[in-house]
Amino acid sequence: MSLKLTVAFLTQGIYVFSPIVYSIKIAEALNFSSTEERRKVIFSYLLTFLKASKGMILITMAGWKKSWGVQQELKFCQENQIPVYQIDPNDIPLDLSQILFEPLEPMQLKALLGAA
């Protein structure tokens, strides 16, 4: 789903960096010896991109609430006042730019963090 949406955004001229699309292959190539080592290296890399971005698009597909990485990204956005946009994979608009007009309010983001 992440790759599919990354491609859809790209074809509409919206440039996104999808952590899951990139980090899995990078982690495989680096062959980390532990989850902690992988998180330390990869997460620093991902947060650098997030810090420089205009926002985060959260795809609420199965498992997102249990994802350690997604929770860390949401916390980082909250702490750094980075807008978070939410997309339901079952309700994807034809014009993906519509998603970028309505970032989550601080209370909505707080609720998402509490949902984990």
C-alpha positions as CSV (number, residue, x, y, z in Angstrom):
1,M,0.0,0.0,0.0
2,S,2.8,2.4,0.9
3,L,4.6,1.8,-2.5
4,K,1.3,2.1,-4.4
5,L,0.5,5.5,-2.7
6,T,4.1,6.7,-3.2
7,V,3.8,6.0,-6.9
8,A,0.3,7.7,-7.0
9,F,1.6,10.8,-5.3
10,L,4.6,10.9,-7.6
11,T,2.4,10.7,-10.8
12,Q,0.4,13.6,-9.5
13,G,3.5,15.7,-9.0
14,I,3.5,15.4,-5.2
15,Y,7.0,14.3,-4.0
16,V,6.9,12.1,-1.0
17,F,9.6,10.2,0.9
18,S,8.1,6.9,2.1
19,P,10.1,5.4,5.0
20,I,8.8,1.9,4.7
21,V,9.6,1.8,1.0
22,Y,13.2,2.9,1.4
23,S,14.2,1.7,4.8
24,I,13.5,-2.0,4.4
25,K,15.9,-2.4,1.5
26,I,18.5,-0.2,3.2
27,A,18.2,-2.3,6.4
28,E,18.6,-5.5,4.4
29,A,21.7,-4.2,2.7
30,L,23.3,-3.1,6.1
31,N,22.5,-6.4,7.7
32,F,22.1,-5.1,11.2
33,S,22.8,-7.5,14.1
34,S,19.9,-6.3,16.3
35,T,16.6,-4.4,16.2
36,E,18.2,-1.7,18.4
37,E,21.1,-1.1,16.0
38,R,18.7,-0.9,13.0
39,R,16.4,1.5,14.8
40,K,19.3,3.7,15.9
41,V,20.8,4.1,12.3
42,I,17.6,4.0,10.2
43,F,15.5,6.2,12.5
44,S,18.1,8.9,12.6
45,Y,18.1,8.8,8.8
46,L,14.3,8.9,8.6
47,L,13.8,11.7,11.1
48,T,16.3,13.9,9.2
49,F,14.0,13.7,6.2
50,L,10.9,14.3,8.3
51,K,12.4,17.3,9.9
52,A,13.0,18.9,6.5
53,S,9.6,17.9,5.1
54,K,6.4,19.9,4.9
55,G,4.6,17.3,6.8
56,M,3.8,13.6,7.4
57,I,1.1,11.6,5.7
58,L,-0.2,8.9,7.9
59,I,-1.7,5.9,6.0
60,T,-4.0,4.3,8.5
61,M,-3.6,0.8,7.2
62,A,-3.7,-2.3,9.3
63,G,-1.0,-2.3,12.0
64,W,-0.2,1.4,12.1
65,K,-1.2,1.7,15.7
66,K,1.2,-1.1,16.8
67,S,4.1,0.2,14.7
68,W,7.0,1.5,16.9
69,G,8.3,3.6,14.0
70,V,5.0,5.3,13.2
71,Q,4.5,6.1,16.9
72,Q,8.0,7.7,17.0
73,E,7.3,9.7,13.8
74,L,4.0,11.0,15.2
75,K,5.7,12.0,18.5
76,F,8.5,13.7,16.5
77,C,5.9,15.6,14.5
78,Q,4.1,16.7,17.6
79,E,7.3,17.9,19.3
80,N,8.4,19.8,16.2
81,Q,5.1,21.2,15.1
82,I,5.2,19.3,11.8
83,P,1.8,18.9,10.2
84,V,0.3,15.4,10.0
85,Y,-2.1,14.5,7.3
86,Q,-4.2,11.3,7.5
87,I,-5.3,9.1,4.7
88,D,-7.6,6.1,4.9
89,P,-6.4,3.4,2.4
90,N,-10.1,2.5,1.8
91,D,-11.0,6.1,0.9
92,I,-8.3,7.5,-1.3
93,P,-9.3,10.6,-3.3
94,L,-8.5,10.8,-7.0
95,D,-6.8,14.1,-6.4
96,L,-4.3,13.3,-3.7
97,S,-3.5,17.0,-3.1
98,Q,-6.9,17.2,-1.3
99,I,-5.2,15.4,1.6
100,L,-2.7,18.2,2.1
101,F,-5.3,20.8,2.8
102,E,-6.4,19.5,6.1
103,P,-3.7,18.6,8.6
104,L,-4.7,17.1,11.9
105,E,-5.4,19.4,14.7
106,P,-3.1,19.1,17.8
107,M,-5.9,17.3,19.8
108,Q,-6.4,14.8,16.9
109,L,-2.7,14.1,16.8
110,K,-2.7,13.6,20.6
111,A,-5.6,11.2,20.3
112,L,-3.7,9.2,17.6
113,L,-0.8,8.9,20.0
114,G,-3.1,7.8,22.7
115,A,-4.6,5.1,20.5
116,A,-1.4,3.1,20.4
